[in-house]
Amino acid sequence: MNTKSIPLSGQDISEAEIQAVVNVMRSDRLSLGPCVEAFEASCASRVGRKYGIAVNSGTSGLHLCVKALGISDGDEVITTPFSFIATTNCVLFERATPVFVDIDPETYNMDPAAIEAAITPRTKAILPVEVFGNTAHFDEYERIARKHNLLMIEDCCEALGGSLEGRPAGNFGDCGVFGFYPNKQITTGEGGMIVTDREDIRDVCMSMRNQGREGHNHVRIGYNYRMSELSATLGSIQLKRIDQFLAQRRQVAEWYRQELCDVPGIKLPKFATPEKASWFVFVVRLDESFSEADRDAIYNELIKRGIGSARYFPPIHLQKFMRELLGYKPGDFPICEALCERTVALPFHTNLTYDEVLYSADVFKTTLAEYTK
């Protein structure tokens, strides 16, 4: 049995980040200081927005956007069942109703036609996700929102550095939210960033992230969603290195493509402009000849053989609490469900070497062959 171990993900922290964090620790400001302000300005500038609002997670950022836009009881928000659960939870936090639509089987983002078909008089917003960093259809989502006078929150937590026809991820709709968990393109450890051109969104989100404070008074219900100076300075140095990170991640993705392009029974991820893609993960889709049980067996075998792997994503609408709350059932979104049953994420991060990619791909191909029918 193979004994070499290759983790699913990993961050790239240089001496520059370490020294910057040490310098902040020696300063007299660890929260709500100049490092947060600088990181906010840099992120906003990077994606062509006027304002950035740093928060302690992407989930917190999505929640603040939902609340800042006045989405609440009785409102419907059209979103995807193929995402991390936070996309839906942030709508439920404010007692609004998530309305799922099926996805495009090629891009894994929401099917634009399905969005239009799901609009009702109660629809207030669209909340699309750049799944795995793919920006496909976001111009279409924006056109739909404008046509029907709907709000749009861009969940770009997985897409920093990506673009669509020259427009950066984070530049669509009323506001966008990035996430900086350690497996993302850049990391702050834990953290997120709201970006927007709307001053009213900026002001309300900045107040709500700090217990609803304005000046010396607390004028609204708020939260402790602040980002620390330590996280912000880490993020600022990481952001300066992002073009290097993106290039390295594209190289890793290309290595996987070279090793797996001729393997029968699988479908590789597809970006419209791979030379400009912002890769979050590398997810292989098994074809219809494989069952969910086959996928799970392959996943377990990869883990046993030391190859980091994951199953992205469990369908949100079939989670137990979602079925109980909203009444969704198997078969409601067949494209999403078929995809969720057959995805396998392989090791992927900035510093993955060619030899590690080759080894991971070889183990995957060997394992896959054992279950090929």
N, C-alpha and C positions, 0 to 999 in steps of 0.2 A: 504493500500500500504506500502511496505517496506520503511523504512526511513534511514536505515544504509547505509553509503557511503564507498565504497572501491575503491581507485584509481587504474587505469590501471597499473601504474608503479611508482617507487620511488627509490631514491638513499640511500645508507648507508654511512653516514658521521659520523665518530667518533671524539672524542676530539683530537685524535692524528693528524688527518687531519687539524682540525681547528687550533691547536697550530702551526703546521708546516707552514701553510699559514700566520699566524700572524708573525712568525719569519721572513719570507721572506719580508713581508710588512715593517718590522723594519730594513731590510738590505738596502744596497745601490745598489742592482741589482734587477730590476723587469723584465728584458727581456734579452735573449741571455746570460745567465749566467750558473753557475754550476748546478743549479737544472734541467735545460733542458738537459744538458749533462748527468747527472746521470740517469734521466728518460729514455733517449735514450738508454743508455748502459743496463739498467735493462730490458727494453722491448726486445731488441735484444737478450740478453742472455736467456730470458724466452722462446723464440721461436726458438733458435738455429741459429740465424743469426749473421753475423758479424757487421752489422751497423743498427742503428735506426736514423730516421730523424723526429723530432717532428714538427707538423704543427697545424694549428688552427682548422682543422676539417678533418674528413675522406674524404669528398668531395675534399678538397684542396689536400690531399695526393694522391687521385686517379688522379686528374688533373696533378699533377707534374710527376707522373709515366708515364702517357700517353705521356707527352711532353718530358720527359727525354729519353724515348725509341724511339723517333723520329717518332711517329705515327702522321700522318697529312693528308692533302688533298689527296683524292683518295685511301687511305688505308681503308680496311675493318677490323672491330673488331667484332668477334663473341661473343655475350653475351646473357644474359637472359632477357626476358620480365617480369619475376616475381622477382622484386627487388624494392628497393627504387630508385626513378628517378635519383639520383646522379650517379648511375652506368652508365647510358646512357649519361647523360649530360657531363660527363668528356670526353667522346669520341667526342661529338659534339663541345665542346669548341675548339678543334683543327681541326675542319672541316673534321674529318674522318667520316666514315659511320658505325654506329652500325648495325650489322646483327644479328637478333634475331633467336633463335631456341627454340623449345618447351622443356618442362621440364619432368623429371621423375615423374610420379604421386605418387610414394611412398616417395621419398626423397625431392621433390620440387626443387632440383638442376637441372642444364641442363642435358638433355639426351646425353650421350657421342656419341651415334651413330648419333644423329642429328647434332652434331658438325662436325663430319667427312664429313657428306653429304653436309654441308654448305661451306666447304672450296673451295675457288676459287684462281686463280692466284693473286688476289688483297688482299687476306687475309694476314694480318700482325701479328695479335695477337688474343689471346683468353682472355676474361675477365670474368671468372666465379665468382659466389657469393656463399658463405657458408650461405645459406638462413636459418634464424632463429638459426644459430650456427651449422648447420649440415655440417660435413666435407665430406659427401659421395661423391665418384667419383673423388676426387681431385687428386689422384694418376693417374687415367685414363686420366684426362685432361692434366696432365703433360706429360704423354706418347704420347698423340696426338700432343701436341705442339712440342715435340722433334722429333717425326716421320716426321712432315711436316715443320720443321725448322721455327716454329712460336714463337713469344714472348708470355709470359703469365704473366698477372697481377692478383694476387689473391685478390679479394675483401673479406677480412676477417673481415670487420667492425663489424659483429655480432657474431664473433666466438672466441674471445680471451679466451684461456684456453682449447679449444677443441683440439682433435687430431684424426689422422687416422693411425691405425697400428703403433703407436709409434711416428709418425711425428706430431709436433704441427701445428695447424693452423697458417699461416704466414710463413711457411717453404716451400711452393710450388711455382714453377715458378721463374721468374726473380725477382719479388718483390711482397710484400703484403702490405695491408693498413688496419690498425685498426681504429675504431672510438670510441670516449669516451664521447658521448652524455649521459645525466643523466640516460637514460633507459638501457644503456649497462652494461656489467658485471662489469667494473670499469668506473669511470667517472673523467674527468678533468673539468667538466662544459661544455665547448666546446673544442674539440681538436681531434687530430688524430696522427697516427704514421706510417710512412713508414718503412718497414724492408726489407733488401736485403743483399746479399753477394757480390754484384757488387760494386766495388769502384767507377766506373764511374757514376752509378746511384746515389750513395750517394753524390758525389761531385756536380753534376748538380742540384740535388734536394735541397741541402743545399744552393746553390747559388740562385736558383730561389725563394725559400721561403722568401728570404731577398733582394728583388728588383734586383736580378741578380748580386749581389755583390760578388767579390773575392778580398780580401784585401781591398784596398782603392778605387778600380775601379769597375765599373759596366760593365760587359763583355757580358751580354745577357739580353734579356727581362726577367723581374722577377715580383714578386708579393709580397704583404704583407701577407704572410701565416704563420707568426711566431707564436709559442706558447709562452706564458708568463711564467715567473718563478713561478708565483702563480699557474697557471694550472699544471705546471710540478711537483711542490712539492706535490700538491694534488694527482696527478697521481702516484707518487712514493710510497706514503703511501698506496694508494688503491691497487697498484700492490702487495705489501707485504701481503695484506689480501686476495688475489684473490682465494687461495685454500679454504679458509673459505667461500667466496662468492659462489664459484662453488658448494660446498657441500650443502649449504643452498638452492640454486636454484634447485639442483637435488632433494632435499627433497620436495620442493614445487611442482615440476613436478610430483613426485611420489604420493603425496597426491591427486592431480587432477586425476591421472590415477586410483587410487583406487576408487574415487568417481564417475568417469564417464565411467569406462571400460565396464559396462554392459548396457549403455544407447543406445537404438536402434536409428538408423538414423544419427549417427555421426562417424567420424574417428579421432582418436587421433594421435598426432604427433609421428613419429617413428625415433629413432636414432639407428644406428647399434650397438653401445656400450653405452647404457644409463648410465652405471656406470661411464663413462668418459666424458659424454656429457657436453658441455658448452651451457646452455639454455639461449637464448636471450628473447624469448617470448613463451607463451603457446597458440598455435592456434589450434582451433577445426575446423574440416571440416564437413559441413553438406553433407549428401548424395544426390543423384540425385533426390530424391523425393521432395526436397526443391528447390524453385526458388530463383533467386537473390532478388526478392521482399520479399520473406519469410525471407531470411537472413537479409535484411535491417530492416524489421519489428522486428525481434528478437533483432538485435543490438540496435534499438531505444528503445525497451522495457527494455533492460538491463540498458541502460543509465538512463532511467526514474526511474528505481528502485534502482539507486545508485551504480550499478556495472560497473566499468570502462571497456570499451570495445573498440575494433578497428576492422577495416576491412583491413587486410593485404593481398595483396597489390592491388591497382588499376592497371590493366595491362598497362605496359608502352607503348606498341605499339598502344594502343587505346586512348591514351591521345590526345587531339585535335591537339596540335602543332606537335606531332609525325605523326599523320595521314596525316596532310597537308604536312609535310616535306618529309616523306618517303613512303607515300602511303599505309601504312598498313590498314587492315580492319578486322572487326569481322570474325572469322573463320580461321584466319591465323595460330593461335596457340591454338587449341581447348582444350588441356589439361590445359594450363595456364589459359585460359578464364573460364573454368568450375571451376577451383580452386578459382579464384578471386571472382567469384560470390557466393561462399559458405563458406568463411572463417570468423571465429569469434575469436578474441583474448580476452582471459579472464585476469583478474587482475593477474599480475605476477611480483614479484620483490624479492630481497634477504630476506627482513624482513616480508614477508607475513606469518601470523600465520596459524596454522591448522584450527582454528575456522573461520578465514576469507576465507580460501579455501573452507571449508565446506559450508559456507553461500553463497559464489559466485557460487559454483557448484549447490547448491539447487535452487537458483534463476534461474540459467541457465536451469536446468532440468524442472522446472515449466514453464518457458517461452517457452522452446522447445516443451513441451507437447501441448501447446495451438495452435501450428502451425503444429503438426504432422498430416499427412494425412492418 
